[in-house]
């Protein structure tokens, strides 16, 4: 007698990816290494430093927050250099025409962009030195290049579960409430950057057809640079707060079991971390996570 055939059940469908807004794409492009055309210097990238290595080299879990926040400041400084380098290159390719006034206006815009680039380079030096001192990197090594990228996607804190039986400071409660609004601000800033870039494209095209004066190009470029600065500032503030929240979750004084460095990093750079109590602290960077308990 043959056994009845039992229809196999199809495996459950994976969770749908969460929507990723313009901020993640903009940030990813901003952190790409500069090529020679944009004045890229190979020494800038001679010492790649993952966040995990930075934490492990320190060997002091009480310094996790300082190191992580310093790491994101260096990352933001690299993005600022790219934005400023792109501005210089773009302005230098514009033909001002035969009017000396146009040439003078364009010279002002180029000099302003070059000043922004020089300032960005100086800020990178300061940020890198702070990170070097915290991590205790040898002075003989090149300055670090942070290869891990900050978040520009929603962050799921699972605050009610994680802090159900643990005290939370007012600051951590505020971060939990603020993060959605801060992410909304990042997305809006990214949209503003993209719109400002479109406006600059239109101004350049109209100027090339003698439909708009050179001042329109200079104004559009200044508006783009301002929006890029605001985007980077918003992204940095968002990630500094996430680091502070993650530090409270993984505080070695109260976390049981203690959270190792690799799992702490996974709370910050886009990989889910399982947490006892059925919750997963995770940035929602394209995937959703099941609420499994940590072993």
Secondary structure, 3 states (H helix, E strand, C coil): CCCCCCCCCCCCCCCCCCCCCHHHHHHHHHCCCCCHHHCCCHHHHCCEECHHHHHHHHCCHHHHHHHHHHHHHHHHHHHHHHHHHHHHHHHHCCCCCCCHHHHHHHHHHHHHHHHHHHHHHHHHHHHHHHHHHHHCCCCCCCCCEECCCCCCCEEECCHHHHCCCCCCCHHHHHHHHHHHHHHHHHHHHHHHHHHHHHHHHHHHHHHHCCCCCHHHHHHHHHHHHHHHHHHHHHHHHHHHHHHHHHHHHCCCCCCCCCCCHHHHHHCCCCCCEEECCCEEEEEECCCCCCCCCCC
